Amino acid sequence: MKPSTVRQLAGELKHFLRAQDEDELISTAAPTQTAAVVVSQTEKAVTRQSLPPMSENSTLQVDFPRADKLAPRHAVPAQETGSTLLTTSQKQAALQTLADTIKQCTRCPLGATRLHAVPGEGNVDADVMFIGEGPGYDEDRQGRPFVGRAGQLLDKMIIAMGLTREQVFIANIAKCHPMTDPQHPEKHGNDRAPNAGEIACCRKYLEQQIAIICPKYIVALGGVSAKALISDAKSLGALRGQFYNLRLDSVALPRPVQILATFHPAALLRNPNWKKDAWKDLQMVMARLGLKGATK
Ligand code: URA
């Protein structure tokens, strides 16, 4: 590696590691439009951590980047920024800093109702990264992604591919548990998809994670993940079945990352007849990586 490249990398990493403050991490995002997000009555009712008191009729104005208005994705090609693949220990340090920041994050109302933020976990040098929509009940309690029923199925899918959970990286679009009824966080079946504002708030974190790990392939689990990462305008059905080159809004990738969309494991639990198609999707990734699948 040329000394100038090493110097540039060292500079970038120093800057990144210095960005302890979540706003500093967020502020390097691409220029965004400001959206006023009206927080629903249920979202603003609960304060499991300290939030400023709000009157029943107040709306919370949050400066969110408008993820849905950022098409086309416009990351600068890596070769133009000198962005370079990190070493394993550099990745571990950078991801740890990011996870610490995520755990402190209160940029959206989910920060007040979560028990634990769920930054993600796995092999920092993974070839494959799985990205779901957001933590559920079990994940909120454990601070780890995909540890409930859907997670058990995801584990089986990973093993069927000939991989282990320890070999891949698992993360979510939203890092905190979106609840339909935040006043009763102890309730089961209280999950919902993250909304556009919550997705926009977490986008920078996810993009940093992807750029640090720089997997060869991302498997987007379900429509929320596929739309956020590939195209807001299309349905999961329209996005499945082909690879896309990932374009990030805020960071350059050191090398191309391809993304494939498939069904969310929770959807497969509800509709087991979709498993056949999900398996076809996973086989596309396996073929690219030369994976033969689990040996029985
Ligand atoms: N569903 C998700 O999308 N992510 C999790 O971590 C768990 C369930």
Residues whose N, C-alpha, C, O or C-beta is under 5 A from the ligand:
A	BS01	URA	G132 E133 G134 P135 G136 E139 P145 F146 A150 N172
